[in-house]
């Protein structure tokens, strides 16, 4: 199966639709990885910090099915996952409430689960650093600034990045543990160091799926996330997940 495409970053997934009223089941795990073109790409921490409106240290406390977006005319309906973050520290813009909801993707119109690039589905108990912006089209939701915008703290204190392991940003952060990362963020956000920050401009958004021809099959099997249960069957039922 050829991988699907998506535009990721500012302006991505912004068409708002009504939550699904169907009785479809939602996969309990992501069963494929969706690839796409970023509208923002960061090469180092200075760019990531300088371009991100909100940076928090937080823990995932709840996950629920979220809103549906898009339409069949625009390439299909997708459903988000609502990830509740309990904020320990607001490192940039401290006006946030103690709990916020971050949208991640998601499910397709058939209820099949997918993750976008290296942004594995959040789990309750995840703890780390989130680089956020507001979700488009809804006032009380946030999302990662791009697929590079999450750095979870592992049990050994080192970082589990959502950035592509082959990216410049991953290389820049490779030697840091969670304490190093937080200290560096705090250092960059001090007023006297603001000249070190860089703001990356947003790239033009790609045309919608309905405006593009389908990508040709390349003969390469689509990759699957860890712990996938995909076996080519219909989306697997979930006792706890129902449509939002």
N, C-alpha and C positions, 0 to 999 in steps of 0.2 A: 504494500500500500504506500502510495506517495504521501509524504508529510503534508499536512495542511499548512496554510500560511496565515500570518497575522501581522498587523502593524502594532508595535509595542512602544510605549512611552507616552509623552503628552499627547492627548487627543485620541488615544487608542480606545476602542470599545466604548465609544461615547453615546451611541444611539440608545435611547432609553425605551424599553418596552415594558409591557405589563408582565408581572410574574405568571408563569405557566399555570393554567387551571387544569391541566391534564393529570391523569393518575399515573404517569410514567414513573418508573423507578430511576433513581440516580445511583450511578456506580459509587461504591464506597472508597475506591482508590482510583487514581489516574492510570489509565490503561494505554496511553500513548503520549508522545511529546509533540507539541506543535511548534513549528519554527516560523520565524518571520524577520522583518527588518525593523531594527530599533529606530525610533525617532530621536533618541538621545543615546549617545555612547560616551562613556567616560574612560580615560586612560590612566587616571591616578586619583588619589583621595582628594587632592586639592580641587579637582574638577567636580567630583561627586558632592563634596561638602558645599562648594560654592554655588552649585546649581540646584540644590535640594531645599525646598521651603521648610520642611519639618524633619528633624532627626530625633529619634527617641530610642531609649533603652527600655525594653518592654518584654512582657511574657504573654503568650497566647493562653487565654482562659476559656474560650468557647469558640465553636465553629458551627455555623448553620448554613443551609442553602440560602442564597441571596436572590437578588433581582435578576430578571431576564432582560437581555438587550438584543438589539438588532432586529432584522426581519428577513424573511425568505428572499425578498428582492435584493437585499444588501449582502447576501451570501449565507444567511442562516441565523437562527436564534441561538444565543449562548446564554448560559446561566452561571452567575458568579457564586463563589463561596464567601460568606461573611465571616471574617476572622476577627474576633474581639481581642484587642490588646489591652492589657493592664499596664499602664505606663509607670515605670519606676523613676525615670529621669527624662525630662525634655531637654535635650542638648541644644537644640535650635528652635526658637519660638516656644516659649514656655506657657503660652495661653491655651494650650490644649487641655481638654478635660482629662480626668484620671483614667478613663476608658474610652477607646475609640474603636470603630469598626473599619477594617481594611479589607477591600475586595481583592480576591484572587480568582484565577480561572482554572478549571471550571468544568462545566458539562455542556455537551452539544445538544441539539434539538431532540436527539434520541435518548438523552440521559447518559451517554457514554462519557466517562471522565477523561480529562486530559490536563497536562501541565504545560505551561508556556516556557520554552527553553529550559534553563536549569532551575527554575523556580519550583522546586518540589512542593507538593501540597503541605501546608502548615499542619501541625499537630498540637493538641493541647499540651502545654508544658514547654513548648519551644521558647527559648529565651535568647535575646540578642539585640542587635541594632537594626533599626528600620529607617530607611531614607524615603520619605513620603511626600506626596503631593495630594491635592484634592482630586477625587473622582469627578469626571465630567458628567454633568447632567443630574447630579443628586447632591444635596447639600450636606448630608451627614455621613458621608463615606470618604475614605481615603484609599490610596493605592500606592504601591511602590513607584518611585520616580521612574524606574525602568527595571529590566530584569536583573540588573546589577545591584539593586537597592536593598539587599538583605544580607546581614552577616550574623549568623547564629553562633552562640557560644556552646562549644562541645564540652563534654565532661572533663577533658584534659585542659580546658581553658583556651584551646585554639579555636579557630574560626571555621565555620562551614559557610562558604560563600555561595550566593545565588548567581554570581558572575560566572561566565564561561571560564573554565580552568585555563584555557589557552589565551585569554584576553590580557591586555596590558594592565588592566585594573587588578586582576587576580595576581599577576606578577608583582605589582606594587605592594599588595597587602600580604604577600606570601610569608614574609618573615614576622608578621605581627600576631600576637595573641590578643584576646579580648581586652586586656588591660592596656596594651600598647595602642590598640585602635582607639579606645575611649580617650586616652591621654592625647593622642594626636588630633582627634576631632576637637577636643577642648582647646588645644593650643591654636589650631587654625581659626577658631571662632573668637579668639581674643581680638579686640579692636586693633591692637598694634600689629597684628599679623594678617590683617584683612587683605593686604597687598599680595599675599601668597595664594589667595583663592582665585579660582578661574571659573567663569560662567560659560557653559557650553550651549551654543544656540541650537534650537530645535530644528531638525531636518524636516523638509516638506513631507506631509503624510502621503502614503501610497494610495492609489485609487482603490475603491472598494472592490470586493470580490466580484460583484456583478459587472464591473467595468473592465475586468481583465479576463483573458482566456485562461482556461484551466491549465495548470502546469503540466507539462508532459511527464509521463511515467519515466523514471530514470533507472528502473530495475533494482534500486536499492531498497531493501526492506526497512520500514520505518522503525526507529528505535523505541524501546519501551522503558518506562521508569523502573527503578528497583521495586521489587515486591509486586509487580504487575500480575494480575490474574487473567490477562487477555489471552484468549485461546481462539479468537475468531467467532465466538458465540455472541448472542445478544447481551446487552448490558446486564450485569449481575444485580439481582435485587439486594437492597440494603434495608435491614430492619429499622434502622434509625434515621435514614435519609429519605425524605419525601420531597416532592417538588414544592418550590417556594411560592 
